[in-house]
């Protein structure tokens, strides 16, 4: 192969049949990352801005206005419905508010986490598929060595080079999938913590406001 620069297509062809499932994994990984990134950008996960507005109205004893802030909020597509459900349950007491908050938060978080399990699966399957391709390539390489009349370093090196391509591709895909999964889960975990704390504060404010009457 000398000093020639190889194209991505040539690498793909050298990797053999196991490059096809790796190609599918890579397309799926990129598609999932783009889809989740767009989803998280569209569905604003900021909590503090709407939380401060709600607390302000609750402290004034105006639960109706607090409900309207949540209902009319187009920016906070995830947190607003969670808080709205809890506020609507105010007349039924603390327990019902907490249950409603937990149910709404769980539903929204499940929506945010949709597809992330596929990233975990790809992160596990891609390197295994790559290793399988390498083993298959090594078997073929040693078979060629065994059948060769003149064994030289280039023959051995070329066989190993081709065999290791699938491992490199598999590990690259796995790193991308696992990194994306960790980033997304960290964002969602932080959102869940903010919702839990903010929801608790809203319920406490509602109870305090009701006790003042």
C-alpha positions as CSV (number, residue, x, y, z in Angstrom):
1,X,0.0,0.0,0.0
2,X,3.0,2.2,0.3
3,X,2.6,5.9,1.2
4,X,-0.7,6.2,-0.7
5,X,-3.5,8.1,1.1
6,X,-6.6,6.0,1.5
7,X,-10.1,7.3,1.1
8,X,-12.9,6.5,3.5
9,X,-14.5,4.2,0.9
10,X,-11.3,2.2,0.6
11,X,-11.1,1.8,4.3
12,X,-14.7,0.6,4.3
13,X,-14.0,-1.9,1.5
14,X,-10.9,-3.2,3.3
15,X,-12.9,-3.8,6.5
16,X,-15.0,-6.4,4.8
17,X,-18.6,-7.5,5.5
18,X,-18.6,-6.4,9.2
19,X,-18.3,-2.8,8.1
20,X,-22.0,-2.9,6.9
21,X,-23.5,-3.3,10.4
22,X,-21.0,-0.7,11.7
23,X,-22.2,1.7,9.0
24,X,-25.8,1.2,10.2
25,X,-24.7,1.8,13.8
26,X,-22.9,5.0,12.8
27,X,-25.9,6.3,10.8
28,X,-28.2,5.5,13.8
29,X,-25.9,7.2,16.2
30,X,-25.7,10.4,14.3
31,X,-29.4,10.4,13.7
32,X,-30.2,9.9,17.4
33,X,-27.7,12.6,18.4
34,X,-29.2,15.1,16.0
35,X,-32.8,14.2,16.9
36,X,-32.2,14.5,20.7
37,X,-30.2,17.7,20.3
38,X,-33.0,19.3,18.3
39,X,-35.6,18.0,20.7
40,X,-33.8,19.4,23.7
41,X,-33.2,22.8,22.0
42,X,-36.8,23.1,21.0
43,X,-38.2,22.0,24.4
44,X,-36.6,24.6,26.7
45,X,-35.4,22.9,29.9
46,X,-34.8,26.2,31.8
47,X,-36.8,26.2,35.0
48,X,-35.8,29.4,36.9
49,X,-37.5,31.9,34.7
50,X,-41.0,30.5,34.9
51,X,-40.5,29.4,38.5
52,X,-39.8,32.9,39.7
53,X,-43.0,34.2,37.9
54,X,-45.1,31.4,39.5
55,X,-43.7,32.0,43.0
56,X,-44.4,35.7,42.7
57,X,-48.1,35.1,42.0
58,X,-48.4,32.4,44.6
59,X,-46.9,34.7,47.3
60,X,-49.6,37.2,46.4
61,X,-52.2,34.5,46.9
62,X,-53.1,34.5,43.2
63,X,-53.2,30.9,42.1
64,X,-55.3,31.6,39.1
65,X,-52.6,33.9,37.6
66,X,-50.0,31.2,38.4
67,X,-52.0,28.7,36.4
68,X,-52.4,31.1,33.5
69,X,-48.6,31.7,33.4
70,X,-48.1,27.9,33.1
71,X,-50.9,27.4,30.6
72,X,-49.8,30.2,28.3
73,X,-46.1,29.6,28.5
74,X,-44.9,28.6,25.0
75,X,-41.2,28.8,25.9
76,X,-41.1,26.4,28.8
77,X,-42.7,23.4,27.1
78,X,-41.5,20.9,29.6
79,X,-41.5,22.5,33.0
80,X,-44.7,24.6,32.6
81,X,-47.1,21.6,32.3
82,X,-45.4,19.9,35.4
83,X,-46.0,23.0,37.6
84,X,-49.5,23.5,36.1
85,X,-50.6,20.1,37.2
86,X,-49.4,20.6,40.8
87,X,-51.0,24.1,41.1
88,X,-54.4,22.7,39.8
89,X,-54.3,20.2,42.7
90,X,-53.8,22.9,45.3
91,X,-57.3,22.6,46.7
92,X,-56.9,18.9,47.3
93,X,-53.9,19.3,49.6
94,X,-50.2,18.6,49.7
95,X,-50.3,14.9,49.0
96,X,-52.3,15.3,45.8
97,X,-50.0,18.1,44.6
98,X,-46.9,16.0,45.2
99,X,-48.4,13.0,43.4
100,X,-49.4,15.1,40.4
101,X,-46.0,16.8,40.2
102,X,-44.2,13.4,40.3
103,X,-46.5,11.9,37.7
104,X,-46.1,14.9,35.3
105,X,-42.4,15.1,35.8
106,X,-42.0,11.4,35.2
107,X,-43.9,11.6,32.0
108,X,-41.9,14.5,30.7
109,X,-38.6,13.0,31.7
110,X,-39.5,9.8,29.9
111,X,-40.1,11.9,26.8
112,X,-36.7,13.5,27.2
113,X,-35.0,10.2,27.6
114,X,-36.6,8.6,24.6
115,X,-34.0,7.0,22.3
116,X,-31.1,7.2,24.8
117,X,-31.3,3.4,25.4
118,X,-30.5,2.9,21.7
119,X,-27.3,4.9,22.2
120,X,-26.3,2.6,25.1
121,X,-27.0,-0.4,23.0
122,X,-25.0,0.9,20.0
123,X,-22.2,1.8,22.5
124,X,-22.1,-1.9,23.5
125,X,-22.7,-3.5,20.1
126,X,-20.4,-1.4,17.9
127,X,-17.0,-2.4,19.5
128,X,-18.1,-6.0,19.8
129,X,-19.0,-6.0,16.1
130,X,-15.7,-4.4,15.4
131,X,-13.8,-7.0,17.4
132,X,-15.7,-9.8,15.6
133,X,-14.7,-8.2,12.3
134,X,-11.1,-8.1,13.5
135,X,-11.1,-11.8,14.5
136,X,-12.6,-12.7,11.1
137,X,-10.0,-10.6,9.4
138,X,-7.2,-12.2,11.4
139,X,-8.4,-15.7,10.5
140,X,-8.4,-14.7,6.8
141,X,-4.9,-13.1,7.2
142,X,-3.4,-16.2,8.8
143,X,-5.0,-18.4,6.2
144,X,-3.4,-16.3,3.5
145,X,0.0,-16.6,5.3
146,X,-0.4,-20.4,5.6
147,X,-1.2,-20.6,1.9
148,X,1.6,-18.3,0.8
149,X,4.8,-19.7,-0.6
150,X,6.8,-16.6,0.3
151,X,6.0,-15.2,3.7
152,X,7.3,-11.6,4.2
153,X,6.6,-8.8,6.7
154,X,4.4,-6.9,4.2
155,X,2.1,-9.8,3.8
156,X,1.7,-10.1,7.6
157,X,1.3,-6.4,8.2
158,X,-1.3,-5.9,5.4
159,X,-3.4,-8.7,6.8
160,X,-3.3,-7.3,10.3
161,X,-3.9,-3.8,9.0
162,X,-7.1,-4.8,7.2
163,X,-8.3,-6.8,10.2
164,X,-8.0,-4.0,12.7
165,X,-10.0,-1.5,10.6
166,X,-13.3,-2.8,12.0
167,X,-12.1,-2.4,15.6
168,X,-11.1,1.2,14.9
169,X,-14.5,2.0,13.4
170,X,-16.4,0.1,16.1
171,X,-14.5,1.9,18.9
172,X,-15.0,5.3,17.2
173,X,-18.8,4.7,17.0
174,X,-18.9,3.5,20.6
175,X,-17.1,6.6,21.9
176,X,-19.4,8.9,20.1
177,X,-22.5,7.0,21.3
178,X,-21.4,6.8,24.9
179,X,-20.2,10.4,25.0
180,X,-23.6,11.6,23.6
181,X,-25.5,9.4,26.1
182,X,-23.6,10.8,29.1
183,X,-24.1,14.4,27.9
184,X,-27.8,14.0,27.4
185,X,-28.3,12.1,30.7
186,X,-26.4,14.8,32.5
187,X,-28.6,17.5,31.0
188,X,-31.8,15.6,31.9
189,X,-30.6,14.7,35.4
190,X,-29.9,18.4,36.1
191,X,-33.4,19.3,34.8
192,X,-34.9,16.6,37.0
193,X,-33.2,18.0,40.1
194,X,-34.3,21.5,39.3
195,X,-37.9,20.4,38.8
196,X,-37.8,18.5,42.1
197,X,-36.5,21.5,44.0
198,X,-38.7,24.0,42.3
199,X,-41.8,21.9,42.6
200,X,-41.1,21.4,46.3
201,X,-40.8,25.2,46.8
202,X,-44.0,25.8,44.8
203,X,-46.0,23.4,46.9
204,X,-44.5,24.9,50.1
205,X,-45.4,28.4,48.9
206,X,-49.0,27.3,48.1
207,X,-49.4,25.7,51.5
208,X,-48.0,28.8,53.3
209,X,-50.3,31.0,51.2
210,X,-53.3,28.9,52.1
211,X,-52.5,28.9,55.8
212,X,-52.3,32.7,55.8
213,X,-56.0,33.0,54.8
